[in-house]
Amino acid sequence: MILQVKVTPNARTNAIDGFHDGVLKVKIKAPPDKGKANDELIDFLAESFHIPKSRIRIISGHSSRLKKLEIPHSVDLHVILP
């Protein structure tokens, strides 16, 4: 499944802000420096979805706040929404 994510780096805590216009908004503590925010995004979402980090892949947007991620079809997005 392809998931569009808008990342806000340098946040106080890692958190999911829900869906807005079909895009999942996620706050990440890490700075957008040398892929740190991307790595923390994958770590955080893997923990939130209860799946291995290797099952999440950034398809596009490596250096952008708006990213497309590939995640398994079996992930239930309703579980993670606030």
N, CA, C and O atoms as a CHARMM CRD file, in Angstrom:
* protein
*
  328
    1    1 MET  N      0.85300  -1.16400   0.00000 PROA 1      0.00000
    2    1 MET  CA     0.00000   0.00000   0.00000 PROA 1      0.00000
    3    1 MET  C      0.90200   1.23200   0.00000 PROA 1      0.00000
    4    1 MET  O      1.94200   1.24900   0.66000 PROA 1      0.00000
    5    2 ILE  N      0.50500   2.24500  -0.73200 PROA 2      0.00000
    6    2 ILE  CA     1.24700   3.50300  -0.77700 PROA 2      0.00000
    7    2 ILE  C      0.57500   4.48600   0.18300 PROA 2      0.00000
    8    2 ILE  O     -0.64100   4.67400   0.15600 PROA 2      0.00000
    9    3 LEU  N      1.39000   5.10100   1.02400 PROA 3      0.00000
   10    3 LEU  CA     0.89700   6.02900   2.03900 PROA 3      0.00000
   11    3 LEU  C      1.62100   7.35200   1.87200 PROA 3      0.00000
   12    3 LEU  O      2.85100   7.39300   1.85800 PROA 3      0.00000
   13    4 GLN  N      0.85400   8.44500   1.74300 PROA 4      0.00000
   14    4 GLN  CA     1.47200   9.76800   1.68600 PROA 4      0.00000
   15    4 GLN  C      1.59900  10.28400   3.11100 PROA 4      0.00000
   16    4 GLN  O      0.65900  10.21800   3.90300 PROA 4      0.00000
   17    5 VAL  N      2.79000  10.80400   3.41800 PROA 5      0.00000
   18    5 VAL  CA     3.09100  11.27400   4.76200 PROA 5      0.00000
   19    5 VAL  C      3.70200  12.65600   4.68600 PROA 5      0.00000
   20    5 VAL  O      4.58700  12.90600   3.86600 PROA 5      0.00000
   21    6 LYS  N      3.23300  13.56200   5.54000 PROA 6      0.00000
   22    6 LYS  CA     3.85100  14.87300   5.67200 PROA 6      0.00000
   23    6 LYS  C      4.57100  14.88300   7.01400 PROA 6      0.00000
   24    6 LYS  O      3.95200  14.70900   8.06400 PROA 6      0.00000
   25    7 VAL  N      5.88100  15.08800   6.96800 PROA 7      0.00000
   26    7 VAL  CA     6.72200  15.01100   8.15700 PROA 7      0.00000
   27    7 VAL  C      7.05600  16.41200   8.65400 PROA 7      0.00000
   28    7 VAL  O      7.41600  17.29500   7.87500 PROA 7      0.00000
   29    8 THR  N      6.92900  16.59700   9.96900 PROA 8      0.00000
   30    8 THR  CA     7.37600  17.82300  10.61600 PROA 8      0.00000
   31    8 THR  C      8.56400  17.46100  11.49300 PROA 8      0.00000
   32    8 THR  O      8.38400  16.89400  12.57000 PROA 8      0.00000
   33    9 PRO  N      9.79000  17.78100  11.04500 PROA 9      0.00000
   34    9 PRO  CA    10.97200  17.45100  11.84200 PROA 9      0.00000
   35    9 PRO  C     11.16400  18.44800  12.99000 PROA 9      0.00000
   36    9 PRO  O     10.47700  19.46700  13.05600 PROA 9      0.00000
   37   10 ASN  N     12.09200  18.14900  13.88200 PROA 10     0.00000
   38   10 ASN  CA    12.42700  18.99900  15.02900 PROA 10     0.00000
   39   10 ASN  C     11.25000  19.20900  15.97200 PROA 10     0.00000
   40   10 ASN  O     11.14800  20.26000  16.60500 PROA 10     0.00000
   41   11 ALA  N     10.37100  18.23700  16.07400 PROA 11     0.00000
   42   11 ALA  CA     9.22600  18.33500  16.97700 PROA 11     0.00000
   43   11 ALA  C      9.66000  17.97800  18.40100 PROA 11     0.00000
   44   11 ALA  O     10.73900  17.42300  18.60800 PROA 11     0.00000
   45   12 ARG  N      8.81900  18.29800  19.36500 PROA 12     0.00000
   46   12 ARG  CA     9.12500  17.96000  20.76400 PROA 12     0.00000
   47   12 ARG  C      9.09500  16.45400  20.99700 PROA 12     0.00000
   48   12 ARG  O      9.93200  15.90800  21.71600 PROA 12     0.00000
   49   13 THR  N      8.11500  15.79000  20.37800 PROA 13     0.00000
   50   13 THR  CA     7.97700  14.34900  20.52400 PROA 13     0.00000
   51   13 THR  C      7.59200  13.74800  19.18200 PROA 13     0.00000
   52   13 THR  O      7.11400  14.45100  18.29100 PROA 13     0.00000
   53   14 ASN  N      7.80100  12.46100  19.04400 PROA 14     0.00000
   54   14 ASN  CA     7.30400  11.75100  17.86900 PROA 14     0.00000
   55   14 ASN  C      5.81500  11.51800  18.07000 PROA 14     0.00000
   56   14 ASN  O      5.39800  10.98800  19.10000 PROA 14     0.00000
   57   15 ALA  N      5.02400  11.90800  17.09800 PROA 15     0.00000
   58   15 ALA  CA     3.57600  11.77000  17.23900 PROA 15     0.00000
   59   15 ALA  C      2.90700  11.72900  15.87500 PROA 15     0.00000
   60   15 ALA  O      3.40900  12.28400  14.89700 PROA 15     0.00000
   61   16 ILE  N      1.76600  11.06100  15.83500 PROA 16     0.00000
   62   16 ILE  CA     0.93300  11.02700  14.63600 PROA 16     0.00000
   63   16 ILE  C     -0.20600  12.00000  14.85700 PROA 16     0.00000
   64   16 ILE  O     -0.93800  11.90100  15.84200 PROA 16     0.00000
   65   17 ASP  N     -0.35700  12.94800  13.92900 PROA 17     0.00000
   66   17 ASP  CA    -1.39000  13.98100  14.03500 PROA 17     0.00000
   67   17 ASP  C     -2.65800  13.63700  13.27700 PROA 17     0.00000
   68   17 ASP  O     -3.59000  14.44000  13.25500 PROA 17     0.00000
   69   18 GLY  N     -2.72200  12.47000  12.65700 PROA 18     0.00000
   70   18 GLY  CA    -3.91500  12.04700  11.94000 PROA 18     0.00000
   71   18 GLY  C     -3.83500  12.35300  10.46000 PROA 18     0.00000
   72   18 GLY  O     -2.82400  12.83500   9.94900 PROA 18     0.00000
   73   19 PHE  N     -4.95100  12.05200   9.78200 PROA 19     0.00000
   74   19 PHE  CA    -5.03800  12.28900   8.34400 PROA 19     0.00000
   75   19 PHE  C     -5.64900  13.64800   8.07400 PROA 19     0.00000
   76   19 PHE  O     -6.63100  14.03800   8.70600 PROA 19     0.00000
   77   20 HSD  N     -5.05900  14.36800   7.12700 PROA 20     0.00000
   78   20 HSD  CA    -5.58100  15.64400   6.67500 PROA 20     0.00000
   79   20 HSD  C     -5.48400  15.64900   5.15200 PROA 20     0.00000
   80   20 HSD  O     -4.38600  15.59000   4.59900 PROA 20     0.00000
   81   21 ASP  N     -6.61200  15.71700   4.48600 PROA 21     0.00000
   82   21 ASP  CA    -6.65700  15.70300   3.01300 PROA 21     0.00000
   83   21 ASP  C     -5.93800  14.49000   2.42800 PROA 21     0.00000
   84   21 ASP  O     -5.23700  14.60100   1.42200 PROA 21     0.00000
   85   22 GLY  N     -6.11400  13.33800   3.06300 PROA 22     0.00000
   86   22 GLY  CA    -5.54700  12.09900   2.55700 PROA 22     0.00000
   87   22 GLY  C     -4.06400  11.90500   2.84300 PROA 22     0.00000
   88   22 GLY  O     -3.45300  10.96300   2.33700 PROA 22     0.00000
   89   23 VAL  N     -3.48600  12.78100   3.64200 PROA 23     0.00000
   90   23 VAL  CA    -2.06700  12.70800   3.97200 PROA 23     0.00000
   91   23 VAL  C     -1.92700  12.48800   5.47600 PROA 23     0.00000
   92   23 VAL  O     -2.54400  13.19400   6.27300 PROA 23     0.00000
   93   24 LEU  N     -1.11700  11.51300   5.85700 PROA 24     0.00000
   94   24 LEU  CA    -0.85700  11.25300   7.26800 PROA 24     0.00000
   95   24 LEU  C      0.18800  12.24500   7.74800 PROA 24     0.00000
   96   24 LEU  O      1.28000  12.31900   7.18500 PROA 24     0.00000
   97   25 LYS  N     -0.14100  13.01600   8.79300 PROA 25     0.00000
   98   25 LYS  CA     0.80700  13.98500   9.33800 PROA 25     0.00000
   99   25 LYS  C      1.51400  13.36200  10.53000 PROA 25     0.00000
  100   25 LYS  O      0.88400  12.83200  11.44500 PROA 25     0.00000
  101   26 VAL  N      2.85100  13.44000  10.49600 PROA 26     0.00000
  102   26 VAL  CA     3.67600  12.84100  11.53300 PROA 26     0.00000
  103   26 VAL  C      4.71600  13.85300  12.00300 PROA 26     0.00000
  104   26 VAL  O      5.39500  14.48200  11.19200 PROA 26     0.00000
  105   27 LYS  N      4.83200  14.00000  13.32300 PROA 27     0.00000
  106   27 LYS  CA     5.86100  14.84700  13.91600 PROA 27     0.00000
  107   27 LYS  C      7.01200  13.94800  14.35100 PROA 27     0.00000
  108   27 LYS  O      6.80700  12.89600  14.95600 PROA 27     0.00000
  109   28 ILE  N      8.22900  14.38700  14.02900 PROA 28     0.00000
  110   28 ILE  CA     9.42800  13.61500  14.33300 PROA 28     0.00000
  111   28 ILE  C     10.42300  14.50600  15.08000 PROA 28     0.00000
  112   28 ILE  O     10.63500  15.65800  14.70100 PROA 28     0.00000
  113   29 LYS  N     11.03400  13.96900  16.14300 PROA 29     0.00000
  114   29 LYS  CA    11.98800  14.73100  16.94900 PROA 29     0.00000
  115   29 LYS  C     13.28700  15.03800  16.21100 PROA 29     0.00000
  116   29 LYS  O     13.89200  16.08600  16.43800 PROA 29     0.00000
  117   30 ALA  N     13.71400  14.16100  15.35300 PROA 30     0.00000
  118   30 ALA  CA    15.01300  14.29700  14.68900 PROA 30     0.00000
  119   30 ALA  C     15.03600  15.47800  13.72500 PROA 30     0.00000
  120   30 ALA  O     14.01000  15.84800  13.15400 PROA 30     0.00000
  121   31 PRO  N     16.21900  16.06300  13.55000 PROA 31     0.00000
  122   31 PRO  CA    16.35300  17.14700  12.56900 PROA 31     0.00000
  123   31 PRO  C     16.42900  16.58800  11.15200 PROA 31     0.00000
  124   31 PRO  O     16.77900  15.42400  10.95500 PROA 31     0.00000
  125   32 PRO  N     16.09900  17.42300  10.16700 PROA 32     0.00000
  126   32 PRO  CA    16.17900  16.96700   8.77000 PROA 32     0.00000
  127   32 PRO  C     17.61200  17.07400   8.25500 PROA 32     0.00000
  128   32 PRO  O     17.89200  17.82200   7.31800 PROA 32     0.00000
  129   33 ASP  N     18.50600  16.32300   8.87400 PROA 33     0.00000
  130   33 ASP  CA    19.92300  16.42700   8.56300 PROA 33     0.00000
  131   33 ASP  C     20.49200  15.05000   8.26600 PROA 33     0.00000
  132   33 ASP  O     20.46100  14.16600   9.12200 PROA 33     0.00000
  133   34 LYS  N     21.00600  14.86400   7.06900 PROA 34     0.00000
  134   34 LYS  CA    21.67000  13.61700   6.65900 PROA 34     0.00000
  135   34 LYS  C     20.79500  12.37900   6.86200 PROA 34     0.00000
  136   34 LYS  O     21.29400  11.31600   7.23200 PROA 34     0.00000
  137   35 GLY  N     19.49500  12.51800   6.61900 PROA 35     0.00000
  138   35 GLY  CA    18.59200  11.37300   6.68500 PROA 35     0.00000
  139   35 GLY  C     18.15400  10.97600   8.08000 PROA 35     0.00000
  140   35 GLY  O     17.49600   9.94900   8.24600 PROA 35     0.00000
  141   36 LYS  N     18.50400  11.76700   9.09000 PROA 36     0.00000
  142   36 LYS  CA    18.12900  11.42100  10.46600 PROA 36     0.00000
  143   36 LYS  C     16.61400  11.39200  10.65700 PROA 36     0.00000
  144   36 LYS  O     16.08700  10.49700  11.31700 PROA 36     0.00000
  145   37 ALA  N     15.91700  12.36600  10.08400 PROA 37     0.00000
  146   37 ALA  CA    14.45900  12.40900  10.22000 PROA 37     0.00000
  147   37 ALA  C     13.81800  11.23400   9.48200 PROA 37     0.00000
  148   37 ALA  O     12.84300  10.66200   9.96800 PROA 37     0.00000
  149   38 ASN  N     14.34600  10.87000   8.32600 PROA 38     0.00000
  150   38 ASN  CA    13.81400   9.72400   7.58000 PROA 38     0.00000
  151   38 ASN  C     13.98900   8.43800   8.37800 PROA 38     0.00000
  152   38 ASN  O     13.06900   7.62500   8.46300 PROA 38     0.00000
  153   39 ASP  N     15.17100   8.25400   8.96100 PROA 39     0.00000
  154   39 ASP  CA    15.42600   7.05800   9.76100 PROA 39     0.00000
  155   39 ASP  C     14.49100   6.99200  10.96500 PROA 39     0.00000
  156   39 ASP  O     13.93400   5.93800  11.27200 PROA 39     0.00000
  157   40 GLU  N     14.32600   8.11900  11.64000 PROA 40     0.00000
  158   40 GLU  CA    13.45000   8.13800  12.81200 PROA 40     0.00000
  159   40 GLU  C     11.98400   7.95800  12.41600 PROA 40     0.00000
  160   40 GLU  O     11.21400   7.34200  13.15200 PROA 40     0.00000
  161   41 LEU  N     11.59900   8.48900  11.26100 PROA 41     0.00000
  162   41 LEU  CA    10.24200   8.28800  10.75900 PROA 41     0.00000
  163   41 LEU  C      9.96400   6.80600  10.56800 PROA 41     0.00000
  164   41 LEU  O      8.93000   6.30500  11.00900 PROA 41     0.00000
  165   42 ILE  N     10.88100   6.10400   9.91200 PROA 42     0.00000
  166   42 ILE  CA    10.69200   4.67100   9.67800 PROA 42     0.00000
  167   42 ILE  C     10.67100   3.91300  10.99800 PROA 42     0.00000
  168   42 ILE  O      9.84100   3.02300  11.18100 PROA 42     0.00000
  169   43 ASP  N     11.56800   4.24900  11.92100 PROA 43     0.00000
  170   43 ASP  CA    11.58800   3.60000  13.23900 PROA 43     0.00000
  171   43 ASP  C     10.25900   3.81200  13.96500 PROA 43     0.00000
  172   43 ASP  O      9.67700   2.86900  14.50200 PROA 43     0.00000
  173   44 PHE  N      9.79100   5.04700  13.97400 PROA 44     0.00000
  174   44 PHE  CA     8.55900   5.39200  14.68800 PROA 44     0.00000
  175   44 PHE  C      7.33600   4.71600  14.07300 PROA 44     0.00000
  176   44 PHE  O      6.50300   4.16700  14.79400 PROA 44     0.00000
  177   45 LEU  N      7.22400   4.75100  12.74500 PROA 45     0.00000
  178   45 LEU  CA     6.06800   4.12800  12.10300 PROA 45     0.00000
  179   45 LEU  C      6.09600   2.61100  12.24400 PROA 45     0.00000
  180   45 LEU  O      5.05000   1.98600  12.42100 PROA 45     0.00000
  181   46 ALA  N      7.27700   2.01600  12.16700 PROA 46     0.00000
  182   46 ALA  CA     7.38100   0.56400  12.35100 PROA 46     0.00000
  183   46 ALA  C      6.90400   0.17100  13.75100 PROA 46     0.00000
  184   46 ALA  O      6.19100  -0.81800  13.92200 PROA 46     0.00000
  185   47 GLU  N      7.30400   0.95200  14.73400 PROA 47     0.00000
  186   47 GLU  CA     6.85300   0.68900  16.10800 PROA 47     0.00000
  187   47 GLU  C      5.34600   0.90400  16.23400 PROA 47     0.00000
  188   47 GLU  O      4.65700   0.11300  16.87700 PROA 47     0.00000
  189   48 SER  N      4.83900   1.96600  15.62400 PROA 48     0.00000
  190   48 SER  CA     3.40600   2.26800  15.70200 PROA 48     0.00000
  191   48 SER  C      2.55300   1.22500  14.98800 PROA 48     0.00000
  192   48 SER  O      1.47100   0.87400  15.45900 PROA 48     0.00000
  193   49 PHE  N      3.04600   0.72500  13.83900 PROA 49     0.00000
  194   49 PHE  CA     2.31500  -0.26900  13.05500 PROA 49     0.00000
  195   49 PHE  C      2.57700  -1.69600  13.52500 PROA 49     0.00000
  196   49 PHE  O      1.91600  -2.63100  13.07300 PROA 49     0.00000
  197   50 HSD  N      3.54000  -1.86500  14.42900 PROA 50     0.00000
  198   50 HSD  CA     3.92600  -3.20100  14.93000 PROA 50     0.00000
  199   50 HSD  C      4.41000  -4.09700  13.79400 PROA 50     0.00000
  200   50 HSD  O      4.00400  -5.25200  13.66900 PROA 50     0.00000
  201   51 ILE  N      5.29400  -3.52400  12.96600 PROA 51     0.00000
  202   51 ILE  CA     5.88700  -4.28100  11.85800 PROA 51     0.00000
  203   51 ILE  C      7.39800  -4.02200  11.85500 PROA 51     0.00000
  204   51 ILE  O      7.85300  -3.03800  12.43700 PROA 51     0.00000
  205   52 PRO  N      8.17300  -4.88800  11.21000 PROA 52     0.00000
  206   52 PRO  CA     9.61700  -4.65100  11.12200 PROA 52     0.00000
  207   52 PRO  C      9.92100  -3.40400  10.27800 PROA 52     0.00000
  208   52 PRO  O      9.19100  -3.07600   9.34300 PROA 52     0.00000
  209   53 LYS  N     11.00800  -2.72600  10.63100 PROA 53     0.00000
  210   53 LYS  CA    11.42000  -1.53000   9.88400 PROA 53     0.00000
  211   53 LYS  C     11.66600  -1.85900   8.40900 PROA 53     0.00000
  212   53 LYS  O     11.46200  -1.01200   7.53900 PROA 53     0.00000
  213   54 SER  N     12.09200  -3.05800   8.13800 PROA 54     0.00000
  214   54 SER  CA    12.39800  -3.45400   6.75600 PROA 54     0.00000
  215   54 SER  C     11.15500  -3.50600   5.86900 PROA 54     0.00000
  216   54 SER  O     11.27600  -3.57500   4.64600 PROA 54     0.00000
  217   55 ARG  N      9.97100  -3.47300   6.46400 PROA 55     0.00000
  218   55 ARG  CA     8.71800  -3.53400   5.69300 PROA 55     0.00000
  219   55 ARG  C      8.22800  -2.14600   5.27000 PROA 55     0.00000
  220   55 ARG  O      7.22700  -2.03800   4.56200 PROA 55     0.00000
  221   56 ILE  N      8.91800  -1.09000   5.69400 PROA 56     0.00000
  222   56 ILE  CA     8.55700   0.28000   5.31900 PROA 56     0.00000
  223   56 ILE  C      9.65700   0.83400   4.42900 PROA 56     0.00000
  224   56 ILE  O     10.84100   0.75400   4.75600 PROA 56     0.00000
  225   57 ARG  N      9.24500   1.39900   3.29600 PROA 57     0.00000
  226   57 ARG  CA    10.22200   1.91400   2.34100 PROA 57     0.00000
  227   57 ARG  C      9.78400   3.28500   1.84400 PROA 57     0.00000
  228   57 ARG  O      8.62200   3.47700   1.48800 PROA 57     0.00000
  229   58 ILE  N     10.70300   4.23000   1.81900 PROA 58     0.00000
  230   58 ILE  CA    10.41900   5.55000   1.25300 PROA 58     0.00000
  231   58 ILE  C     10.57500   5.43900  -0.25800 PROA 58     0.00000
  232   58 ILE  O     11.65300   5.12700  -0.76200 PROA 58     0.00000
  233   59 ILE  N      9.48200   5.70000  -0.97100 PROA 59     0.00000
  234   59 ILE  CA     9.49100   5.62000  -2.42900 PROA 59     0.00000
  235   59 ILE  C      9.94200   6.94100  -3.03800 PROA 59     0.00000
  236   59 ILE  O     10.74200   6.96700  -3.97400 PROA 59     0.00000
  237   60 SER  N      9.41400   8.04500  -2.49000 PROA 60     0.00000
  238   60 SER  CA     9.80300   9.36800  -2.99000 PROA 60     0.00000
  239   60 SER  C      9.73100  10.36900  -1.85500 PROA 60     0.00000
  240   60 SER  O      9.05000  10.15700  -0.85200 PROA 60     0.00000
  241   61 GLY  N     10.45600  11.47600  -2.04100 PROA 61     0.00000
  242   61 GLY  CA    10.45700  12.53400  -1.03600 PROA 61     0.00000
  243   61 GLY  C     11.54600  12.39500  -0.00400 PROA 61     0.00000
  244   61 GLY  O     11.38100  12.84800   1.12800 PROA 61     0.00000
  245   62 HSD  N     12.65700  11.78000  -0.36100 PROA 62     0.00000
  246   62 HSD  CA    13.75000  11.58100   0.59600 PROA 62     0.00000
  247   62 HSD  C     14.23900  12.89700   1.20300 PROA 62     0.00000
  248   62 HSD  O     14.64800  12.92500   2.36400 PROA 62     0.00000
  249   63 SER  N     14.20100  13.97300   0.44200 PROA 63     0.00000
  250   63 SER  CA    14.66800  15.26100   0.95700 PROA 63     0.00000
  251   63 SER  C     13.53400  16.28100   1.05600 PROA 63     0.00000
  252   63 SER  O     13.77700  17.48800   1.07600 PROA 63     0.00000
  253   64 SER  N     12.31100  15.79500   1.11700 PROA 64     0.00000
  254   64 SER  CA    11.12900  16.65700   1.19300 PROA 64     0.00000
  255   64 SER  C     10.31200  16.29700   2.42000 PROA 64     0.00000
  256   64 SER  O     10.43700  15.19700   2.95800 PROA 64     0.00000
  257   65 ARG  N      9.48700  17.21200   2.85400 PROA 65     0.00000
  258   65 ARG  CA     8.59200  16.90800   3.98000 PROA 65     0.00000
  259   65 ARG  C      7.44100  16.00000   3.55700 PROA 65     0.00000
  260   65 ARG  O      6.91700  15.23700   4.36700 PROA 65     0.00000
  261   66 LEU  N      7.05300  16.08500   2.29400 PROA 66     0.00000
  262   66 LEU  CA     5.98300  15.24200   1.76300 PROA 66     0.00000
  263   66 LEU  C      6.61300  14.00300   1.14200 PROA 66     0.00000
  264   66 LEU  O      7.39100  14.10300   0.19300 PROA 66     0.00000
  265   67 LYS  N      6.27500  12.84000   1.67900 PROA 67     0.00000
  266   67 LYS  CA     6.89500  11.58800   1.26200 PROA 67     0.00000
  267   67 LYS  C      5.83400  10.57700   0.85600 PROA 67     0.00000
  268   67 LYS  O      4.68600  10.64100   1.29600 PROA 67     0.00000
  269   68 LYS  N      6.24200   9.64800   0.01100 PROA 68     0.00000
  270   68 LYS  CA     5.41300   8.48800  -0.31400 PROA 68     0.00000
  271   68 LYS  C      6.11800   7.27900   0.25700 PROA 68     0.00000
  272   68 LYS  O      7.28700   7.02700  -0.03600 PROA 68     0.00000
  273   69 LEU  N      5.39500   6.53200   1.07900 PROA 69     0.00000
  274   69 LEU  CA     5.94400   5.34100   1.70000 PROA 69     0.00000
  275   69 LEU  C      5.21200   4.11400   1.20600 PROA 69     0.00000
  276   69 LEU  O      4.01300   4.15900   0.93000 PROA 69     0.00000
  277   70 GLU  N      5.93800   3.02300   1.09600 PROA 70     0.00000
  278   70 GLU  CA     5.32500   1.73800   0.80100 PROA 70     0.00000
  279   70 GLU  C      5.28300   0.95400   2.11200 PROA 70     0.00000
  280   70 GLU  O      6.30500   0.74600   2.76600 PROA 70     0.00000
  281   71 ILE  N      4.06800   0.52400   2.47600 PROA 71     0.00000
  282   71 ILE  CA     3.87900  -0.26500   3.69200 PROA 71     0.00000
  283   71 ILE  C      3.05100  -1.49500   3.33600 PROA 71     0.00000
  284   71 ILE  O      2.36500  -1.49400   2.31300 PROA 71     0.00000
  285   72 PRO  N      3.09900  -2.54300   4.15500 PROA 72     0.00000
  286   72 PRO  CA     2.32400  -3.75000   3.85100 PROA 72     0.00000
  287   72 PRO  C      0.81600  -3.46800   3.84200 PROA 72     0.00000
  288   72 PRO  O      0.32600  -2.61200   4.57800 PROA 72     0.00000
  289   73 HSD  N      0.10200  -4.20100   3.00000 PROA 73     0.00000
  290   73 HSD  CA    -1.35400  -4.05100   2.91600 PROA 73     0.00000
  291   73 HSD  C     -2.04600  -4.45500   4.21200 PROA 73     0.00000
  292   73 HSD  O     -3.16300  -4.01700   4.48900 PROA 73     0.00000
  293   74 SER  N     -1.38700  -5.28100   4.99400 PROA 74     0.00000
  294   74 SER  CA    -2.00700  -5.79100   6.22400 PROA 74     0.00000
  295   74 SER  C     -2.05300  -4.76900   7.34800 PROA 74     0.00000
  296   74 SER  O     -2.68600  -5.02600   8.37200 PROA 74     0.00000
  297   75 VAL  N     -1.40300  -3.61600   7.19600 PROA 75     0.00000
  298   75 VAL  CA    -1.37000  -2.60800   8.25400 PROA 75     0.00000
  299   75 VAL  C     -2.75200  -1.96200   8.38400 PROA 75     0.00000
  300   75 VAL  O     -3.34000  -1.50300   7.40400 PROA 75     0.00000
  301   76 ASP  N     -3.25100  -1.94100   9.62200 PROA 76     0.00000
  302   76 ASP  CA    -4.52100  -1.29400   9.91800 PROA 76     0.00000
  303   76 ASP  C     -4.25200   0.12200  10.39400 PROA 76     0.00000
  304   76 ASP  O     -3.83600   0.32200  11.53500 PROA 76     0.00000
  305   77 LEU  N     -4.48200   1.10700   9.53800 PROA 77     0.00000
  306   77 LEU  CA    -4.19200   2.49700   9.87300 PROA 77     0.00000
  307   77 LEU  C     -5.07700   3.03300  10.99200 PROA 77     0.00000
  308   77 LEU  O     -4.69500   3.99200  11.66200 PROA 77     0.00000
  309   78 HSD  N     -6.23300   2.44800  11.20900 PROA 78     0.00000
  310   78 HSD  CA    -7.13100   2.92800  12.26800 PROA 78     0.00000
  311   78 HSD  C     -6.53900   2.71400  13.66100 PROA 78     0.00000
  312   78 HSD  O     -6.90500   3.41300  14.60500 PROA 78     0.00000
  313   79 VAL  N     -5.63800   1.76400  13.78700 PROA 79     0.00000
  314   79 VAL  CA    -5.02900   1.46000  15.08100 PROA 79     0.00000
  315   79 VAL  C     -4.15600   2.61200  15.56400 PROA 79     0.00000
  316   79 VAL  O     -4.05100   2.84000  16.76900 PROA 79     0.00000
  317   80 ILE  N     -3.53400   3.33800  14.65000 PROA 80     0.00000
  318   80 ILE  CA    -2.57200   4.36300  15.03800 PROA 80     0.00000
  319   80 ILE  C     -3.16500   5.76900  15.12000 PROA 80     0.00000
  320   80 ILE  O     -2.51000   6.68500  15.61700 PROA 80     0.00000
  321   81 LEU  N     -4.36300   5.94500  14.65200 PROA 81     0.00000
  322   81 LEU  CA    -4.93000   7.28700  14.64600 PROA 81     0.00000
  323   81 LEU  C     -5.35400   7.71500  16.04000 PROA 81     0.00000
  324   81 LEU  O     -5.90500   6.91800  16.80000 PROA 81     0.00000
  325   82 PRO  N     -5.09600   8.98100  16.37800 PROA 82     0.00000
  326   82 PRO  CA    -5.45800   9.46400  17.71600 PROA 82     0.00000
  327   82 PRO  C     -6.96200   9.56300  17.89700 PROA 82     0.00000
  328   82 PRO  O     -7.43100   9.95300  18.96700 PROA 82     0.00000
